[in-house]
Amino acid sequence: MKRATPVSDGVRPHNRAALLTLTCIGQFMVLLNNTITSAALPDMQQRLDTTLTGLQWIVDAYVLAVAMLLLAGGVFADRFGGKRIFLGGMALFTLASLLCSLSAGVGWLLAARVLQGIGAAALSPASLALLASAYPVPRDRVKAIGQWATFSGIGLAVGPAAGGLLVEAFDWRAIFLVNIPIGVVTLIVGARVLRDHRNPDAPPLDLPGQVLALLVVGTLTFGLTEGGELGWTAPLILSCFAATIVLLALFIAVEARSATPMLPLRLFKHRLFTVSNAAMTVVGFGLMGSGFFFTQFFATVQGHSVLRSALETLPCTLAMVVCSPYAARIAARFGFRSVVTAGLVLAGAGLVTMASVHATTAYADVWWRLAVTGAGFGLTMSPLTGAAISSVGPREGGLASGISSTTRQIGAVFGVAVLGAIVRTRQEHGASFDSGLNSAFLTAGVITLISAVFTALWLVRRKTLVVDLPPATRTAAPEPTASRS
């Protein structure tokens, strides 16, 4: 009689499918809420009677919380168990979504968005921790993480269209209400099928470093966001910039002396690690910063409906989703440097061409610019993550991937803040909103092109193969790669 093959991790095969589905749904919701809000911004501005600054904070409140707490979420998942952190994060995310939909003003909405971001920062790395423990065989794990990453891309892609449909049928509150039934079902099913796995060797949370990192990015974001409205020489804004410098110095000092730092500074001794993360910051800056204005261009400048405006932004996200799966394969053949530089050139060129669109530009002359931009960014993210992972030892691959995801999110925060400040400053000097958008797109494009030169010169070649993610779970949105540079 043939003996059944034991399952080493204690998870039955039929439960693995349910676990994979739940974790993919969780990651899908996290990424969906990165982009679904963009379609609702024109409706929010009208119904909440808020300014461009208010819209920036509605986006950045969520992205900032996710960016600054991703690594902490991974640590908690390791120490306290992926199931607890995943379900806890999902519960908070779902409750916060309800609070967002009930918000009567911008202030309440911002508070709820921060809570939503905290929940997302917990459930995203916890979902990866659950996958890593449920699929101990490297090849199976790569396939599972590949599906998980695919759902991430789908969440980004369908966000604008889903948001447009919901706002057109109801109003902006619907984009948050849609999270509630999905979250409730995930919690009920997850409580039954998920299993907790802890890492007894997980490092403790670097609380001083975490607090200082949040203060550094938060203070700088406040100065950049409010500077265009209060004035760049206002005492409060100058104080924010000065405080950022002091806090950054304190953060570096604390991390250098910590036995278990959240951001090991020694990693930046590797040029490949430093350059790849710098480029990833630019990717977040250009992609999220410009994406913040795509729907507003079609809705506010060209006067299209919310649904039509959301659908018109699809060439960017669809091109990104189509190109992303092939980016790692291309990098495996031609190297990190070639594909990343080419991607940044494409993305930068696309954004520069967006700087010449105006109210009467036909859509036939706009969609290809968005597609070029999306294709370029799609070619960069997976190879940059692979470059960061290959620059460190096998045991630190998860941490490197998590830092790469964090730098992308930080770039997104700064992109919305800086490009929004450019638009407001132009308007205060008499320019139209249309002209302000052109300046913002041009700035994002030039910075992206400069980054392309930077990576062409400094993204060093390395022959290390990355065929699997290590069991470390301090990560947020890795994409499995098999790359050389």
N, C-alpha and C positions, 0 to 999 in steps of 0.2 A: 504494500500500500504506500502511495506516494505521500510523503510528509509535507505539510504546508510550510512555506517559507516564513519564518517569523519576521515581524515588523520591528526593527530595532528601536524605533523611537516610540513605540506604543500607540501610534496612530493607525487605525484601521484604514485600508485602502479606500473603502467607500466613504469614509469621513474626510479623506484628503480632498476630494472633489468639492465637498461643501466648504471646507476650510479655504481652498483656493478661491472659490466664488466669493466668499465673505470678505476676504482680504482684498480682492480685486475691486469689489464694490466700495470698500472703505477708501482705497486709494483713488478710485474714480471720483468719489464725492469731494475729496480734498482738492484734486486738480480742477474739477468742474467749477468749484467756487472761486478758483483763480480767475476764470474768464467769463463766467455767466453774468457777473456783475457789470461787465463793460456794456452789455446790451441794455441794461436798465438805467444807466447813468443819465441819459436825457430825461427820462420819466422821473427819476429821483430829483433831479435839479428843479423840475417844474413843481412836483407835488410837495416836496420838502422845503421849497423856496431857499435853496442853498446856493453857494457860489462854487466856482471851480475848485477853490481850496477845500471846501467841504467834500466835494466828490473825490478829491485826492485822498483825503483821510479815510473815506469809506473804503477805498481800495487798499490803502497802505496799512490800515489798522489790522486787517486780516493777514496780509503778506508779512508785515513786520513781526507779528506774533509767531507765525509759522517759522520764519527765518531764524529768529533768535532762540527758539525752543526745540528745534528739531534734534539737535545733539543731546539735549537733556531728555527728550522723549525716548531716544535710543537707550540711554543709560537706565532710565526707569524700567523700560521693557526688559532689559537684561537682569536687573536686580530684583524686580517684583513680579516678573512674569508677563509674557506677551499678551495672554488672555485678559488679565486684569487691566492692563494699560490700554489695550485695544477697545475693550468694552467701556472702560471709563472715558476714554477719549471720544468714542462714538456717542455716549450718553450726553457728554458736555456739548459736543458738536450739534446734536439734535436739539437739545434744549436751547442752545444759543441761536439756532436757526429760527425756532419759534419766537424767541425774544426779538430777533431782527424783524420778523414780520409784524410784530405788535408795536414796534417803535413809533412813537408819535413825533419824534424830532431827530435831528442829526446826532445830538449828544447821546441819546439812548441807543441809537443805531450803532454808533462807534463803539460804545461799551459792549454791546452784544457781538459786534464783529471781532473784538479782541478775544472774547470768550470762545467764539467760533474758531479763531486761529489757534488758541491754546488746545482745544480739542483735536484739531487737525494735526498739530505738532505731536500729539501723543499717539493717535491712531495710525499715522503714516509709518513711522519706524517700527511700531509694534506689529503692524501687519507683515512687515518684512521679517521680523523676528519669528513670527509664527510660521512663515513659509520656510525659513532656514531650518527650524527644528522639525518640521513635518516632512521635509525632503532631505534626508541625510546623504543620499547618493548625489554626488556633484552634478552628474548629467541631468538627473530629474530636477534638481534644484534650479539649474540654469533655465530649463524649460518653464518651470513654474514662475520664476522671476521674470522671464521674458513675457509671459502672459500678463503678469502684474504691471510691467512697464508699458505694455500695449494699452491696457486700460487707462494708464496715466495719459497717454497720448490721445486716446478717444475722449477722455474728460476735457482736455484742453480744446480739442477740435469742436466738440458739440456744444460747448459752453455758450458761445455767442448766438448760435441758432436757437438753442433751447431757451435762452433768455429772451430772445426776440419774440418767440412764439408765446411764452408765458406773459410777457408784458403786454403784447398786443391783445391777448385774450382777457387779461385781468389788469394787473398793474405790477409795479416793482416788487410788491410783497410776495408775489407768487414764486419768485426765484428762490426764496428762502423756505416757503411752505412745502415745496416739492421735496426738500430734504427730510421732512418729518416722517412720512410713512416708510421711506427707505431705511431711515435710521432705526425706527421702532422694530421693523421686521429683522434687521440685521442684529439688533440686540437680543431679540427673542431666540432666534436661531443660533446665534453665536454662543449664548449661555449654555446651549445644549451640546454643540459639536466641537467647540474650541477646547484645547487642553493647554494648561499652563506649563511653561518651561522656563526655568531660571538659569542664569549663568553664575555659579558661585564665585567665579573669579572676576566678575564685573567690577570695574573701578567705581568708587563713590562719586557722587555728583560734585563737580567743582562749583560750589555755590558762589564764592566770591568772584570767580571768573565769569560765571553766568550773569550775575547781576551787573558787573561792570560792562560786559559786552552789550547787554540790553540798554544800559545807560548811554554808551557811546553811540550806538546806531540810532537810538531813539532821539537823543539830543540833536544829533546832526540832521536827522530827518525833519525834526521840528523846525530847525533853523532854515533848511532848504525850502520846506513847504510854505512856511509863513513869511519868509523873507520877501517874496514878491509882493505880498499884501501889506506888510508892516513897514517895508523899506529895508534895504540891505545894510544901512548904517544905524538902524534902530538899536538902542541899548540892549533890548532883549535878544535880538538876533545876533549881535556881536558877542553877547555873553554866552549864547549857545555854542558858537564856533570856538570860543576860548575854552569853554567847559569840555567840549569834545576833545580838544588837544590834551587837556589835563587828564581826562578820564582814559583816553587811549594810552597815555604814558603809564598810568596806574595799572591798566589791564595788562600791558606788556610786562611790567614788573612782577605782577602777581602770577602770571602764567609762567614766567621764567623760573620762579621759585617754587611753584606748586609741584608736589610729587605726582599728582594725577590731573594735569591740566585739561580743560575742555578743548583747548587748541594748542597742541604741542608745538612750540615755536621752532624746534629742531627740524620739523618737517619742511620748513621754508628754506633750509639749507640746500634742498634739492631743487635745482633750477626748473626741472620739468613740473614739479608740484607747484612752485610759485607761479610760473608762467601760465599753467593751465587754469589755476584758480583766478588769476587776474583776468584772463580771457573769459572765463565763465561769468565773472562779475559784469563784464561788458555785454555778454550775451543777455543776461537778465535785464540790464539797463536798457538795451536797445529794443528787446522783444516786448517786455512789459510796459516800458515807458511809452513806446510808440503805439502799442496795442491799446493803451488807455485812451488814445485819441482817434483811433480808426472809426469806431461807431459814431463818435461825436462829429467827425468830419462829414459823414454821410447824412446824419440826422440834423445837425445844426447848420452846417455850411451849405449842403446841397438840399436840405429840406425834405428828406425822405422819411418814410414812416420808420418806427422803431424796428419792426420785423424786417422790412426791406434793408435797412441799414445793417442789421445783424447778419443777414444772409450775404450782404455784399462784402463782408470781411472774411468770409469763408476761404477764399483762395489762399490767404496767408496760413491759416491753421491747417488746411487740408494738405498744402504743399509740405508743411513741416512734418505732418504725420506720415506722409508718403515717403519722404526722404530719410527720416530718422532710422528706420530699420536697416537701411542700406549703408548708413554712415559708418557703422562699426566694420562692416565687410570691406568697404573701400579703404578704411584706415588700416585694416589688417594687411592689405596689399601694398598700399602706397605710403603708409606711415601717418602718424598723428599730424605732423607739421603740414603736409600737403593738403589733407582734407579739411583741417581746421582753417587754414589760411584761405583756401578756396571758398569755404562756407562764409567766412567773415567778409570776404570781398563781395560775394553775391548779396549778402544781407545789407552790407553798407551801401552798395550801389542801389539796391532796391529802395532803401530809405532816402537816399539822396534824390532819386527820381520822384519820390513822394513829395519832396519839397516844392515841386512845380505844379502840383494839382491845385485846382481852384473850384469855385462854385459852379462853373459852366463846363468843367471837364467831363466828357462822356465816360460812362463806366467802362466802355471798351478800351479806354486809354488809362484805366486805373487798375483793373483787376490783375494785369500781368505784373505790375509793380509790387502788389501785395504778394503775388505768388513767388516772385524772385526773392523777396524778403523772407518769406516763410521757408522756402527751400534752403536758403543760406543758413538760417538759424537751425534748421533741421539737421544739417550736415555737421554742426559743431558740437552739440551737447553730448551725445554718446562718446565720441572720440575724446573730448575734454575730460569726461569722467574716467574713461579708460586710461588716459595719460596720468591723471592724479593717482589712480590706483597702482599703476605700474611703477610709479616713482618711489613707492614705499615698500616695506616688507610685507609678506603674506598676512601676518597677524594684524596689520594696520590697514588692510584694504577697505574694510567696512567704515573705519573712521575717515579715511581719505575720501571715500565716496560721499559720506555724510557732509564733510566740509565742502566738497564740490557743490552739493545741492544747496547748502547754506549760502555759499557765496553767490550762487545764481539768484537766490531769493533776496539777498541783500542788494544786489544790483538792481533787481526789480523795484525794490522800495525806493532806491535813489533815482531810478529812471522816472518813476511817476512824479517824485518830488522835484527833480531838476527840470524836466521838460515842462511840467506844469508851471514852474516859476518863470521859465522863459516866455511861455504864452502870456502869463499875467503881466510881466514886465513890458512886453511889447505892446499890450493893450493899454497900459498906463501911459505909454508914450505916444498914444494916438493911433496905433496900428489896429487893424481889424482882427477878429478872431481867426479868420482865414489866414492872414499873414503870420499871425502868431504860431499857428500850426505848421506853416511852411518852415519857420525858423526852428521849431522843435524837431521836425523830421530831419532837417538838414544837420542839426547838431548831433542827433543820434546817429545819422549816417556817417558823418565825419569821424566821430569817436570810434565807430565800428571799423571803419577803414584804417584808422591809425592802429587799432588793435591787430588788424590783419598784418600790418608791417611788423608789429611787435612779435607776433607769433612766428612769422616767416624768419625772423632773425634769431629768436631766442628759444623757441620750442625745440629743445635739443632732441636728437635722435636717440632712441633707446630700443634694444632688441628684446626686452622682457615680454613674455607672452602672458596675457591675462585671460585665463580660460574659465575662471569661476570666482564668484564672490566668496570671501572667507566667512566663517560663521559669525564674525563680529556683526552686531546689528546697529551700531551707532551710525545710521544712514537714513536717507530720506527718499530719494528717488533715483537709485542707480539703474543703469541699463547694462545688462550682461554683455561683455565685449570680449573679443579675442583679437587683440590689437598689438601692433608693434609700431614703433616710430623711429 
